[in-house]
Amino acid sequence: MSIEEYQNTFVQQVFADRIGGANYGKDTNIYKFEKIKRAKAAARQAFPDVELIDMGVGEPDEMADAGIVAKLAEEAAKPENRGYADNGIPEFKAAAAQYLADVFKVEGIDPTTEIVHSIGSKPALAMLPSVFINPGDVAILTVPGYPVLGTHTKYVGGEVYNVQLTKENDFLPDLDSIPADIAKRAKLLYLNYPNNPTGASSTPEFFAKVVEWAKANEVIVVHDAPYAALTYDGLKPLSFLSTPGAKDVGIELHSLSKSYNMTGWRIGFVAGNPLIVKAFSDVKDNNDSGQFIAIQKAAAYGLANPLITEKIAEKYSRRHDMLVAALNELGFTATKPKGSFFLYVQAPKGIKGGEAFGSGEAFSQFLIREKLISTVPWDDAGSFVRFSVTFEAKGEEQEKRVIEEIKRRLNDVEFEF
């Protein structure tokens, strides 16, 4: 039977309300990333001989370091590593604590009680609402942003309050704008710096204000930091946990996906307040049986060699320089971020004497359809598009070729801003 045929059976009637209930699967709205996927497929079909330049995917274009791969192979061959990992091995937790000290100058983290591994950051974000949110509680999220914690807050009966990230406020949330009644009901404040999609970085002063606000309102801070070590032009990697008092109010999530080219490996860690780490570990223990021990040991090798990340950051910094220069030549107002591999730029209003763009999504669709350049639109707080410098290119000459090709394709268009 097809999906449509099964929609006429009892199965259609028993879905949970959180995913649509009896109407699950009947919604005709198309998710943003599905629209991009369809537009890319149509563009490839219409122009089979033209290269599609994909600057939308936030996924590294290279493999993990050869030393990490070799360590995985070595450890995978050992019979003692074949079993359940549960909440992680001491070797990985010790490496994570040392990594926080070496890269972020965060001292005093107890690897036994204040760190636990996770199968990437996404599952950790998905589980955290189960630790804190009761029906009616609030999680405060920033938009544009990564929605997973908010999705699972709603799954368990909580509410989401969104704070916009605006260019005028350096893409930092205005904590003073959060209404008192929302702050009173809030259990979680989600932050992410360097930020996806804006590329913005935090400051020690802002993190100090976050700690003060969290203590005053008795709200747990969840700082999602997968890009924290990918910084440029003299900006030192900054951890929320380096802020005085941060461990009293929250935790930080780290991942090796972006900083070590290990997206598919699914390994990261949660660090910070020991009581939160313990509670998260209890929920996690009822969700998974831990990441493969050999992966944890390979990740520990990576964490002990932060120069791997520094080399990756050099590449992204170089690509940012080229892309920013190219877009500004074309009339955009692009500013190189201090961290992450995302470049967030305001979408043009339209083409002089031609098509108007009412949103970032409309502009993004135009780029795919007409120019075979894929980006990700964000319209939560103004019309913007996100370019990612993780496009496929082997070496500097190939990088220059891609950027020159973008300029060539857009040179015949005069945008209105």
Secondary structure, DSSP 8 states (H G I E B T S, - for coil): --HHHHTTSGGGG-S-GGGTGGGTT------HHHHHHHHHHHHHHH-TTS--EE----S-SS---HHHHHHHHHHHT-GGGSS--TT--HHHHHHHHHHHHHHH------TTTSEEEESSHHHHHHHHHHHH--TT-EEEEEESS--HHHHHHHHTT-EEEEEE--GGGTT---GGGS-HHHHHHEEEEEEESS-TTT-----HHHHHHHHHHHHHHT-EEEEE-TTTT-B-TT-----GGGSTTHHHHEEEEEESTTTTT-GGG--EEEEE-HHHHHHHHHHHHTT-----HHHHHHHHHHHT-THHHHHHHHHHHHHHHHHHHHHHHTT------SBSSEEEEE--SEETTS-B-SSHHHHHHHHHHHH-EE-EEE-TTSSEEEEETT---SSHHHHHHHHHHHHHHHTT--EE-
